[in-house]
Amino acid sequence: MATASAAAKPQEAEAACLQSFELYESESTFYIFGTNSDKTLWRLLKINRSETPELDIDECSTVYTKTGYQELLKGLDEDHRPTGGVKFVTKFYGIIGFVKFLGPFYMLIITEQRKIGEIFDHPVYQVTKTSMVELANSKSRSSFLSSKDENRYKKILNTLDLRKDFFFCYSYPIMRSLQKNLTDPQEGWSLYESTFVWNEFLTRRIRNCLRSTLWTVALVYGFFKQDKFAISGKDIMFTLIARRSRHYAGTRYLKRGVNKKGRVANDVETEQIVYEAVTRPTEVSSVVQNRGSIPLFWSQDTSKLHIKPDITLHDEKDKNYEATKLHFENLRKRYGNPIIILNLIKTRERRESILRREFDKAIRIINEFDSEENRLRFLHWDLHKNSQGKPTNVLDVLLKVAFRALRLTEFFYCQVAPPSESETAHWPALFHDPYCCDESNSDISQEDISGSSDSSGNGTAEDKPETNELPQLKPPIFQKGVLRTNCIDCLDRTNVAQYAYGLAALGHQLHALGCVESPELGLGAPLAHYLMHFYERMGDTLAVQYSGSAAHNKIFSAKRGHLKLFIRSQEFFRTLQRHYSNACIDANKQAAINLFLGYFQPEQGNPALWELESSSEEHNNEPLDHTGDNPIPKVKSEGSLLCVSNASISGGSNELLNGAQPDVINELQPSKVESDLVDENEISQPFGSEVSNSRYTPTVSDNHIHHVPGSQLSGDSNFLDLEWLSNSGNSSDERSIAISSPDAHRSTENVVSAIIPETMENQVAEVQGQKLPEHFVQWVNDGDTFWF
């Protein structure tokens, strides 16, 4: 249809990144035209609308100019004139994927997006509006229009609000850390296999058909916030990213602990990126930390009558801690050694102490049979007990822990060459082969970076003219290993500890960039308060996703000097809000997650999602890995905590409260399997007793557990001295990793530009059938304080 002159050069097509799309329909076919950012290159995708068992997609190999695209569209309209021609449907910004319930296929697309930042020159977008397009035509549609089950599945999927906290980037692999992108670059298909791409399942069909990822976007679920601050005459770009794992994903009481593959609930990777906010930064730094549920088989009864349900340990499922070991092997593959465990759960509270003792036992047994290199480092520290006096004191202790952990894991720092003229549009593509990013050089210490501060010209930004010349070479640093933090929910206490680690790392990152003399940032520094706002926002966002309410931030509030009455009132209402969400909303949200991630796939003749009975065995299942040529392998259900209900689902909007309407929640309590429960006397055993008599526990040799001499509780850590930790003094020689020489040309004051935090946008859900006060509904949905 299009002339040869209208086609673009093949090499130009390969370099194009499709970022804008137009959807047209005829009676038999959907036509999608995709174009790059400057609308100079166009490509065509055709989707067959007839009723077929599998998705029928064809990608045209020709690449068109704008004139060629217009001529092609005119020709298609003429070809389909007998059946009504070709009609414009909508403009959109990427395909999320394809889903099939019992009837036709549906295409999920992004119809509105909002730029929320950029990584170097690559914009990052948040999804703000989506649409589900039915692929069937009018002839095949009539056969399933009256299907109640089909409509019910659609409504369940719609309860997963993609407008909240899903983000993507067309040209930068935002699902991977900066260090991985620079030292081990990947693109295309392999990126969708990432732990943090939530639409991997939904895109599997189109990727298998086309063997390409040109038409889809990889969605990351979590948190993204970026801003600039000024320090020592330089503008610094600061980015905080949280990536939620798609494995064993779900809500608070419906996803706890570990599954048989070693995947844990609430697994989130947090990355902190720092570089100078100039057109072509030549120095970059990042640090990564992790949070995740305690990797044991355990659960809590989701009774509506108990705000704090008892913890049940299913120790008979994994007597040799194989799943726990698999979890740490997975972390080791992702981050390397050492794995440092910061366990913040209570030591004397009846519920939590059960897990504390069992987790400690698991770590010791794993360490006994692991090599010295793979040995887990751990610290059990009761944050709640230590915050009873002055809550802000725990930040001092956690900062000391953070400096010690940072000494073991280090952080990532690298210089990169500016792009050449031919590579400017694709920068930082040159990062694929940076001249100094050789991760094999693992012996470079952080003292090496700080020791080169004089030769690198660590003056202020005004002292250095902007140039494309590289500064004097400094050796890179690579993060090896990770700090893994947990409490019970991995939300409130964990977020405080992650803030402390982020603050310790930020000082060293700025020092590596030549912005500050000392790598230490105290809790009273302006940057510490600035960073606290970031981590508090991240903590609230992650808490709403997993538990239904904002995080309990009493330590942050106390640090800001808020009144105790205000803090207690806020904590009380957030507890009620969280309990309401867990009891009334989470079951539907879990069902939607199971559909979206492919944990449950509807099939004619098989039980429906809402007909499944709960079992702990099914609860710990996970989608099978796709192998061979099967385009969309079937997976087992992970929606097992949903209970039997024959009532229909009402409401279908994306609003969270409306998502609580379906009757999937009517019988929320899971049926208990006797073999999965431990005796009630066992739960109430005193602190020093054994958790289970059925578990084989080898004797742990003291030679394999590296106790620190002088520890008050020798079994609570094997990588730092607890007596030193409990000491109120914070001497800089204990905390610092790098030692700097003073620079007379740099100001010693850390001046942070005044930044007014953005207020969270409140989205009030419609009240349907609940007869609840509107302010209460807004409070439940948005996770803010109850008072307005």
C-alpha positions in Angstrom: 0.0 0.0 0.0 2.8 2.4 0.8 5.4 3.2 -1.7 9.1 2.3 -1.2 10.0 5.9 -0.8 7.6 6.1 2.2 9.5 3.5 4.2 12.2 4.5 6.6 15.7 2.9 6.7 15.8 -0.4 8.6 18.6 0.8 10.8 16.6 3.8 11.8 13.7 1.6 12.7 15.8 -0.6 15.0 16.9 2.5 16.9 13.3 3.8 17.3 11.5 3.5 20.6 7.8 3.5 20.2 6.2 5.9 22.7 2.9 6.9 21.3 0.2 4.8 19.7 -3.1 5.2 17.8 -5.8 2.4 17.8 -8.1 2.0 14.9 -10.8 -0.7 14.4 -12.6 -2.4 11.5 -15.1 -5.2 11.8 -12.4 -7.8 11.5 -9.2 -6.2 12.6 -7.6 -3.8 15.2 -4.8 -1.7 13.7 -2.3 -0.1 16.0 0.1 2.5 14.7 3.1 3.2 16.9 5.6 6.1 16.6 8.7 7.4 18.3 8.9 10.5 20.4 9.4 12.9 17.5 6.8 11.1 15.3 9.3 10.6 12.4 9.0 6.8 12.2 5.8 4.7 12.3 5.1 1.0 12.5 1.9 -1.1 12.2 0.5 -3.9 14.4 -2.6 -5.9 13.3 -4.8 -7.9 15.7 -7.4 -10.4 14.4 -10.8 -9.9 16.0 -12.3 -13.2 15.1 -12.9 -15.8 17.8 -9.7 -17.8 18.1 -8.3 -19.9 20.9 -5.0 -18.0 20.9 -4.0 -14.4 20.3 -3.6 -13.7 16.6 -1.2 -10.8 16.1 0.9 -9.7 13.1 3.6 -7.0 13.0 4.3 -5.3 9.7 8.0 -5.3 8.9 7.8 -2.1 7.0 8.8 1.1 8.8 6.9 4.2 7.5 7.5 7.9 7.5 4.7 10.2 8.6 3.6 10.5 4.9 3.7 6.8 4.4 1.6 6.2 7.6 -1.1 8.6 6.4 -1.2 6.9 3.0 -1.4 3.5 4.6 -4.3 4.5 6.8 -6.2 5.9 3.9 -5.7 2.7 2.0 -6.9 0.6 4.9 -10.1 2.6 5.2 -10.8 2.0 1.5 -10.2 -1.7 1.8 -12.8 -1.9 4.7 -15.3 0.4 3.2 -17.9 -2.4 2.5 -18.0 -3.2 6.3 -17.9 0.3 7.6 -14.3 1.4 7.0 -11.6 2.0 9.7 -12.6 4.0 12.7 -10.3 5.8 15.2 -10.7 4.4 18.7 -8.2 6.1 21.0 -4.7 7.3 21.5 -2.6 5.5 24.0 0.9 5.2 25.4 1.7 1.5 25.6 0.2 -2.0 25.9 0.1 -3.4 29.4 -0.8 -6.8 28.1 -3.5 -9.2 27.1 -5.8 -11.2 29.4 -8.4 -13.9 28.8 -11.0 -15.1 31.3 -13.7 -17.4 29.8 -14.6 -15.5 26.7 -12.6 -13.2 24.4 -9.2 -11.6 24.8 -8.9 -8.1 26.3 -6.1 -5.7 25.6 -5.0 -3.5 28.6 -3.6 -0.1 27.4 -2.3 3.1 29.1 -4.5 6.0 27.9 -3.1 8.7 30.2 0.3 9.1 31.8 2.2 11.7 33.9 5.9 12.4 34.0 7.2 12.0 37.5 11.0 12.3 36.9 13.8 11.1 34.7 16.9 8.9 35.0 19.5 10.9 33.2 17.7 12.0 30.0 15.1 9.2 30.1 11.6 10.3 31.3 9.8 8.2 33.9 6.0 8.1 33.8 3.3 7.1 36.1 0.2 5.4 34.8 -2.8 7.7 35.4 -5.5 6.1 33.3 -6.0 2.7 31.7 -8.6 1.0 29.4 -9.6 -2.6 28.8 -10.4 -3.1 25.1 -12.4 -6.1 24.1 -10.9 -7.7 21.0 -14.0 -9.6 19.9 -16.1 -8.2 17.0 -19.9 -7.8 17.0 -20.5 -11.3 15.5 -18.6 -13.2 18.2 -19.5 -10.9 21.1 -23.2 -12.1 21.4 -22.2 -15.6 22.6 -20.8 -14.4 25.9 -22.6 -11.0 26.6 -24.8 -12.7 29.2 -22.0 -14.5 31.0 -22.1 -13.5 34.6 -18.8 -15.2 35.4 -17.1 -13.3 32.6 -18.4 -9.9 33.9 -17.4 -10.9 37.5 -13.8 -11.6 36.5 -13.7 -8.2 34.8 -14.9 -6.5 37.9 -12.4 -8.3 40.1 -9.5 -7.3 37.9 -10.7 -3.7 37.9 -10.3 -3.6 41.7 -6.5 -3.5 41.1 -6.1 0.3 40.6 -3.3 0.7 38.1 -3.4 4.5 38.6 -1.7 4.1 41.9 2.0 3.6 42.1 2.7 1.9 38.7 5.4 3.5 36.7 7.6 2.8 33.7 10.2 4.2 31.4 10.4 3.6 27.6 14.2 3.8 27.2 15.8 3.0 30.5 15.4 -0.4 32.3 13.9 1.1 35.5 13.2 -2.4 36.8 16.9 -2.9 37.4 19.3 -1.1 39.6 21.8 1.4 38.2 24.7 -0.8 39.0 23.2 -3.7 37.1 22.4 -1.5 34.1 25.9 -0.2 33.9 27.9 -3.3 34.6 25.6 -6.0 33.1 23.4 -4.3 30.5 20.3 -6.2 29.2 17.5 -5.2 26.9 14.4 -6.5 25.3 13.0 -9.9 26.3 15.2 -10.5 29.3 14.1 -7.3 31.0 10.5 -8.7 31.4 11.9 -11.7 33.3 12.9 -9.3 36.1 11.5 -9.9 39.6 10.0 -6.4 39.5 8.1 -6.4 36.2 4.5 -6.8 37.2 3.0 -7.3 33.8 5.4 -10.1 32.8 2.5 -12.6 32.6 0.1 -10.2 30.7 2.8 -9.5 28.1 3.8 -13.1 27.6 1.4 -13.8 24.8 2.4 -10.8 22.6 6.1 -11.3 23.3 5.9 -14.9 22.3 4.0 -14.0 19.1 6.2 -11.2 18.0 9.5 -12.2 19.7 9.7 -8.5 20.5 9.0 -6.0 23.3 8.6 -3.0 21.0 4.8 -2.5 21.7 4.6 -3.1 25.4 5.8 -1.3 28.5 7.3 -3.0 31.5 5.4 -1.8 34.6 7.0 -1.5 38.0 4.9 -1.3 41.1 6.2 0.5 44.2 7.4 4.1 44.7 9.3 6.7 42.7 10.2 10.2 43.9 12.8 12.6 42.6 13.9 16.0 43.5 16.9 18.4 43.5 18.7 19.9 46.4 21.6 22.3 46.6 24.8 21.5 48.6 28.2 23.3 48.5 27.2 25.2 45.4 26.1 22.1 43.4 22.6 21.0 42.4 22.2 17.3 43.2 19.5 15.1 41.7 18.2 12.7 44.3 16.0 9.7 43.3 14.4 7.2 45.6 12.9 4.1 44.0 11.1 1.1 45.6 10.4 -1.9 43.4 7.9 -4.5 44.7 8.5 -8.1 43.7 5.8 -9.8 41.6 6.6 -13.2 43.2 4.4 -14.2 46.1 2.8 -10.8 46.0 -0.3 -9.9 47.9 -1.9 -8.2 50.9 -0.9 -8.2 54.6 -2.6 -11.3 56.1 -3.1 -13.2 52.9 0.6 -13.2 52.1 3.0 -14.0 55.0 6.4 -15.6 55.2 7.9 -17.7 52.5 6.7 -20.2 49.9 8.4 -23.4 48.7 10.4 -21.6 46.0 12.0 -19.3 48.6 10.0 -16.2 47.6 8.8 -14.1 50.5 5.9 -11.7 50.9 6.3 -8.0 50.8 9.7 -8.3 49.0 10.7 -4.7 48.1 14.0 -3.4 46.7 14.9 0.2 47.5 17.4 2.1 45.5 18.9 5.5 46.2 20.5 7.3 43.2 22.6 10.4 43.4 24.3 12.4 40.7 24.9 16.1 39.8 22.0 17.8 38.1 23.8 18.9 35.0 23.2 18.1 31.3 25.7 15.3 31.1 26.7 14.1 34.6 30.0 12.2 34.6 29.8 10.7 38.1 26.9 8.6 39.4 26.2 6.7 42.6 23.6 4.4 43.9 22.9 2.1 46.9 20.4 -0.8 47.2 18.7 -2.3 50.2 16.0 -4.9 50.7 13.0 -5.7 52.9 10.9 -8.8 53.0 8.8 -11.0 55.2 10.5 -13.4 57.7 11.4 -16.4 55.4 9.6 -19.1 57.4 6.2 -20.8 56.9 3.9 -18.8 59.1 0.5 -17.1 59.0 -2.0 -15.1 61.0 -5.7 -15.8 61.4 -7.6 -13.0 59.6 -10.4 -12.8 62.1 -12.3 -9.6 62.0 -12.5 -9.5 65.8 -8.7 -9.3 66.4 -6.6 -6.3 65.5 -3.4 -8.3 66.3 -4.1 -12.0 65.4 -2.0 -14.8 66.8 0.9 -16.0 64.8 0.9 -19.6 63.7 4.2 -21.2 62.8 3.9 -24.1 60.2 7.2 -25.7 61.1 6.2 -29.1 59.8 6.3 -27.8 56.2 10.1 -27.1 56.2 11.8 -29.0 59.0 15.3 -28.4 57.4 14.7 -24.8 56.4 15.1 -25.6 52.7 12.8 -22.7 51.7 14.6 -20.3 54.0 17.9 -21.3 52.4 16.5 -20.9 48.9 15.4 -17.4 49.8 18.9 -16.4 50.8 20.4 -18.1 47.8 18.0 -16.0 45.7 19.2 -12.8 47.5 22.8 -13.9 46.9 22.2 -14.2 43.1 20.6 -10.8 43.1 23.0 -8.9 45.2 26.1 -11.0 46.0 27.7 -11.4 49.5 27.4 -10.6 52.3 23.7 -10.9 53.1 23.2 -8.8 56.3 19.9 -9.5 58.2 18.5 -6.8 60.4 15.7 -8.4 62.4 13.7 -5.8 64.3 10.9 -7.9 65.8 10.1 -8.0 69.5 11.9 -10.4 71.8 9.5 -10.6 74.7 6.1 -10.2 73.2 4.4 -13.6 73.0 3.4 -13.4 69.3 6.5 -12.1 67.8 9.0 -13.9 70.0 8.0 -17.2 68.4 9.2 -16.0 65.0 12.3 -14.4 66.5 13.5 -17.7 68.1 12.7 -19.7 65.0 14.3 -17.3 62.6 17.5 -17.2 64.7 17.5 -21.0 64.7 17.2 -21.1 61.0 20.0 -18.7 60.4 22.3 -20.7 62.7 21.6 -24.0 61.0 22.1 -22.4 57.5 25.4 -20.8 58.6 26.7 -24.1 60.0 26.5 -25.8 56.6 27.5 -22.8 54.5 30.9 -21.7 53.5 32.6 -18.8 55.2 31.9 -16.6 52.2 28.2 -17.3 52.1 27.7 -17.1 55.9 24.8 -14.9 56.8 25.5 -11.8 59.0 22.7 -11.0 61.4 21.5 -8.7 64.1 18.4 -9.3 66.2 17.4 -5.9 67.7 14.1 -5.2 69.4 13.3 -1.7 68.1 10.0 -1.5 70.0 11.7 -2.2 73.4 14.5 0.3 72.7 12.1 3.1 71.7 10.1 3.0 74.9 12.1 5.8 76.5 12.9 8.4 73.9 11.8 7.1 70.5 14.4 9.2 68.6 17.2 7.4 70.4 16.7 4.4 68.1 17.8 6.5 65.2 21.2 6.9 66.8 21.6 3.2 67.2 20.2 2.3 63.8 22.6 4.8 62.2 25.5 3.0 63.9 24.3 -0.3 62.5 23.9 1.3 59.1 27.5 2.5 59.0 28.7 -1.0 60.0 26.5 -2.6 57.3 27.7 -0.1 54.7 31.3 -1.0 55.5 30.5 -4.6 54.6 28.4 -4.0 51.5 29.8 -0.7 50.3 27.9 1.2 47.6 28.1 1.8 43.9 30.0 4.7 42.4 31.3 5.1 38.9 32.5 7.7 36.4 31.1 7.5 32.9 32.2 9.1 29.7 29.9 11.6 27.9 28.1 10.3 24.8 29.5 10.9 21.3 27.4 13.0 18.9 25.9 9.9 17.3 24.9 8.5 20.7 23.5 11.6 22.3 19.8 10.7 21.7 20.4 7.3 23.4 22.5 8.3 26.3 23.4 6.6 28.6 23.7 3.8 26.0 27.5 4.3 26.4 27.0 3.0 30.0 26.9 -0.5 28.4 30.7 -0.3 28.2 31.9 2.3 30.6 35.7 2.5 30.7 35.9 2.2 34.4 33.0 -0.1 35.3 34.8 -3.4 35.7 33.1 -5.2 38.5 35.9 -7.8 38.6 38.1 -5.3 40.4 36.6 -6.1 43.7 39.5 -5.0 45.9 39.0 -1.3 45.5 38.1 0.2 48.9 36.2 3.3 49.7 39.4 4.8 51.1 40.7 4.7 47.5 37.9 7.1 46.4 38.3 9.4 49.3 42.0 9.4 49.0 41.8 10.8 45.5 39.7 13.8 46.5 42.4 16.3 46.0 43.3 15.1 42.6 39.7 15.0 41.4 39.2 18.7 41.9 36.5 18.5 44.6 35.8 22.2 44.4 32.3 23.7 44.3 30.2 23.7 41.2 31.2 27.4 40.5 34.9 26.4 40.5 34.4 24.0 37.6 33.3 25.1 34.1 30.8 22.7 32.4 32.6 20.6 29.9 32.3 17.2 28.3 35.9 16.3 29.4 36.0 13.6 32.0 37.4 14.6 35.4 40.6 12.9 36.5 40.0 9.2 36.8 38.9 7.8 40.1 38.4 4.1 40.7 34.9 2.7 40.8 33.2 1.1 43.8 30.7 -1.7 43.5 28.1 -2.7 46.0 28.5 -6.3 47.0 25.9 -7.8 49.2 22.8 -6.2 50.7 21.2 -5.2 54.0 17.9 -7.1 54.4 15.6 -5.5 57.0 12.4 -7.0 58.4 9.9 -6.6 61.2 6.6 -8.5 61.3 4.9 -6.5 58.5 8.2 -5.1 57.0 6.5 -1.7 57.0 6.8 0.6 60.0 9.9 -0.4 62.0 11.6 -1.5 58.8 11.1 1.9 57.2 12.8 3.6 60.1 15.8 1.3 59.7 15.9 1.8 56.0 15.9 5.6 56.5 19.0 5.3 58.7 20.8 3.2 56.1 19.8 5.6 53.4 21.2 8.5 55.5 24.5 6.7 56.1 24.8 5.9 52.4 23.9 9.4 51.3 26.8 10.9 53.1 29.2 8.6 51.4 27.6 9.1 48.0 27.9 12.9 48.3 31.5 12.4 49.5 32.3 10.3 46.5 30.9 12.9 44.2 33.0 15.6 45.8 30.2 17.5 47.4 31.1 17.2 51.1 34.3 16.9 53.1 33.2 14.2 55.5 31.1 11.1 54.6 29.2 11.4 57.8 25.7 13.0 57.9 24.3 13.5 61.3 20.7 13.2 62.2 20.5 17.0 62.9 21.8 17.9 59.4 19.3 19.7 57.0 19.8 16.8 54.6 18.7 14.3 57.2 15.4 16.1 57.5 15.1 16.3 53.8 15.8 12.6 53.4 13.3 11.7 56.2 10.5 13.2 54.1 11.4 10.9 51.2 11.5 7.8 53.3 8.4 8.7 55.1 6.5 9.1 51.8 7.9 5.8 50.6 6.9 4.1 53.8 3.4 5.4 53.6 3.0 4.3 50.0 4.4 0.8 50.6 2.2 0.4 53.7 -1.0 1.4 51.8 -0.2 -1.2 49.1 0.4 -4.1 51.5 -1.7 -3.2 54.6 -4.2 -0.6 53.5 -3.1 2.3 55.7 -0.2 4.7 55.9 2.8 3.6 58.0 3.1 4.2 61.7 5.6 7.0 61.8 5.8 7.8 65.5 9.6 7.9 65.5 9.6 10.3 62.5 6.9 12.4 64.2 8.8 12.5 67.5 11.9 13.5 65.6 10.0 16.5 64.2 8.8 17.4 67.7 5.1 16.6 67.3 3.0 16.4 70.5 2.6 12.9 72.0 -1.2 13.3 71.9 -1.1 14.0 68.2 1.2 11.0 67.5 -1.0 8.6 69.6 -4.2 9.8 67.9 -2.7 9.3 64.5 -1.3 5.9 65.3 -4.7 4.8 66.7 -6.7 5.8 63.7 -4.2 4.3 61.3 -4.5 1.0 63.3 -8.2 1.1 62.8 -7.9 2.0 59.2 -5.5 -0.9 58.6 -7.8 -3.3 60.4 -10.7 -2.2 58.3 -8.8 -2.7 55.1 -7.5 -6.1 56.2 -10.9 -7.4 57.2 -13.1 -5.9 54.4 -10.9 -5.1 51.3 -7.8 -7.3 51.1 -9.6 -10.4 49.9 -10.8 -8.7 46.7 -7.4 -7.0 46.2 -5.7 -10.4 46.5 -8.1 -11.8 44.0 -7.3 -9.0 41.5 -3.5 -9.5 42.1 -3.9 -13.2 41.4 -5.6 -12.5 38.1 -3.2 -9.8 37.0 0.0 -11.8 37.8 -1.4 -15.0 36.4 -1.5 -16.9 39.7 -5.0 -17.9 38.8 -6.2 -18.5 35.2 -9.9 -19.1 34.6 -10.8 -22.2 32.6 -14.1 -23.6 31.5 -15.0 -26.6 33.6 -12.7 -25.7 36.5 -13.7 -24.1 39.7 -14.0 -20.3 39.6 -11.8 -18.1 41.6 -14.5 -17.3 44.1 -15.3 -21.1 44.5 -11.8 -22.1 45.7 -11.5 -23.2 49.3 -8.6 -22.0 51.3 -5.6 -24.2 52.0 -2.2 -23.3 53.2 -0.7 -25.6 50.5 -2.3 -23.6 47.6 -1.6 -20.4 49.4 2.2 -21.0 49.1 2.1 -21.9 45.4 3.4 -19.7 42.7 3.2 -19.5 38.9 5.2 -22.1 37.0 8.1 -20.8 35.0 7.3 -20.8 31.3 9.4 -23.2 29.3 9.6 -24.6 25.8 7.4 -23.3 23.0 4.2 -23.2 25.0 3.1 -19.6 24.4 1.2 -19.2 27.7 1.7 -22.1 30.1 -1.0 -22.7 32.7 -0.1 -21.9 36.3 -1.5 -23.0 39.6 -3.8 -20.9 41.6 -2.4 -18.6 44.3 -5.7 -17.2 45.2 -6.4 -19.9 47.7 -7.3 -17.7 50.7 -10.5 -16.6 48.9 -13.5 -18.4 50.3 -16.6 -19.9 48.8 -19.3 -17.4 47.9 -22.1 -17.8 45.4 -23.2 -14.1 45.5 -22.5 -11.8 42.6 -20.1 -9.0 42.6 -21.4 -5.4 42.5 -19.5 -2.4 41.4 -16.7 -2.3 38.8 -14.9 1.0 39.1 -11.2 1.3 39.8 -11.8 3.0 43.1 -10.5 1.1 46.1 -13.6 1.2 48.2 -15.7 -0.1 45.3 -13.3 -2.9 45.1 -14.5 -4.0 48.6 -18.0 -4.6 47.3 -17.7 -8.1 45.7 -18.9 -10.9 47.8 -15.6 -12.7 47.7 -15.1 -11.1 51.1 -18.2 -12.4 52.7 -16.5 -15.5 54.1 -13.1 -14.0 54.7 -11.8 -16.3 57.3 -9.7 -19.1 55.7 -10.7 -22.7 56.6 -8.0 -24.1 58.9 -6.2 -27.2 58.0 -5.4 -29.0 61.2 -2.0 -30.2 60.0 -1.0 -26.6 59.4 -1.6 -25.5 63.0 0.5 -25.7 66.0 -0.8 -26.5 69.5 -2.0 -23.5 71.4 0.2 -24.4 74.3 3.2 -24.1 72.0 2.2 -20.6 71.1 2.1 -19.5 74.7 5.4 -21.2 75.7 7.8 -19.0 77.7 10.6 -17.2 76.0 13.3 -19.8 76.5 11.3 -22.9 75.4 11.6 -24.6 72.1 9.1 -23.8 69.4 8.6 -27.2 67.9 9.6 -30.7 69.1 9.1 -32.1 65.6 11.9 -30.1 64.0 15.3 -31.7 63.8 17.8 -29.2 65.1 21.5 -30.0 64.7 23.8 -28.8 67.3 25.3 -25.5 66.2 29.0 -25.3 66.8 30.3 -22.1 68.3 33.1 -22.2 65.8 30.7 -21.5 63.0 28.9 -18.6 64.8 31.1 -15.6 65.0 30.2 -14.0 68.2 31.6 -10.6 69.1 33.4 -10.6 72.4 31.7 -8.5 75.0 28.2 -8.8 73.6 25.5 -8.5 76.1 23.5 -11.1 74.2 26.1 -13.1 72.3 23.5 -14.8 70.1 21.9 -11.6 68.8 24.6 -10.6 66.3 27.6 -12.1 64.6 28.9 -9.0 62.9 29.0 -6.2 65.5 29.5 -5.7 69.2 26.2 -5.2 71.0 27.9 -3.6 73.9 29.3 -1.0 71.6 26.0 -0.7 69.9 24.2 0.1 73.2 26.8 2.7 74.0 25.3 6.2 73.5 28.5 7.6 72.1 28.8 7.8 68.4 32.4 8.3 67.7 33.2 9.1 64.1 36.1 6.7 63.9 33.6 3.8 64.5 31.1 5.0 62.0 33.1 6.3 59.1 34.2 4.3 56.2 36.2 6.8 54.3 38.7 9.4 55.7 38.9 12.7 53.9 41.5 15.4 53.9 40.0 18.9 54.3 39.5 21.0 51.3 39.9 24.8 51.8 37.9 25.6 48.8 34.7 23.8 49.8 32.2 25.1 52.4 31.7 22.8 55.3 28.0 23.8 55.6 25.4 21.5 54.0 22.9 23.9 52.5 19.8 22.3 51.3 17.4 24.3 49.1 14.0 24.8 50.6 11.6 22.3 49.1 8.0 22.2 50.0 6.8 18.6 50.1 4.1 17.8 47.7 0.8 17.0 49.3 -0.7 13.6 48.5 -3.6 13.9 46.1 -6.7 12.7 47.8 -9.1 10.7 45.7 -12.4 10.2 47.3 -14.2 7.0 46.3 -17.9 6.9 45.7 -19.9 5.5 48.6 -21.9 2.6 47.2 -24.0 0.5 49.5 -21.8 1.1 52.6 -23.5 4.2 54.0 -20.2 5.3 55.5 -19.2 8.9 56.1 -17.4 10.3 53.1 -14.5 11.5 55.1 -14.1 8.0 56.5 -14.0 6.5 53.0 -11.4 9.0 51.9 -9.3 8.1 54.9 -9.6 4.4 54.2 -8.6 4.8 50.5 -5.8 7.3 50.7 -4.0 6.4 53.9 -3.8 9.9 55.3 -4.8 11.0 58.7 -8.4 10.8 59.7 -8.7 14.5 60.6 -9.1 17.1 57.7 
